[in-house]
Amino acid sequence: MNVAHVTKVVILGLLIAVVAGADSTTPPAALKVGDAAPDFALPYATRDSVASTDLKLSSLFGKGNIVLAFYPADWSGGCTKEVCMMRDNFSALGALNAQVLGLSGDYVFSHYEWAKHHNLPFALVSDHKHEVAKMYGSYHEPSGHDRRTVYVVDKGGKIAYMDLAYSSLKGMK
């Protein structure tokens, strides 16, 4: 990895942490920075449509960095704040050559309406059985929802950054 690439990944991670309000009490996880990102293929929606084919994570490798932003549910206050902050910072993420994917257990039809309502410029992936969230250590069994976690996957398909304990509500006045 060259210095410019490492710098971009660090800046991207810091931007995500600032946008999401990083918490320094990150719990341990099975995955770690440098590991291959677990692949998946899931249905997704954008503000324009419900996709007719699944999104396969590995199909994005080699095209740039990928931000995987897990969140509990569409239409909730905290999650709305989270995705709207990412939407509002989307150009900065794009400048870092990053594609954002939001993931939750909601169905694609909810994702479509929510993305359209908030004009979200990125895909929302439906992990209704929480299988991907479990692979990434993002599923919270007692609540039945995903935790708010962020992973940055580099263009080679390796985990370059992870934040397993953040709150989009930090810093709210």
Secondary structure by P-SEA (a helix, b strand, c coil): ccaaaaaaaaaaaaaaaaaaccccccccccccccccccccccccccccccccbbbbccccccccbbbbbbbcccccaaaaaaaaaaaaaaaaaaaabbbbbbbccccaaaaaaaaaaacccbbbbbcccaaaaaaacccccccccccbbbbbbcccccccccccccccccccc
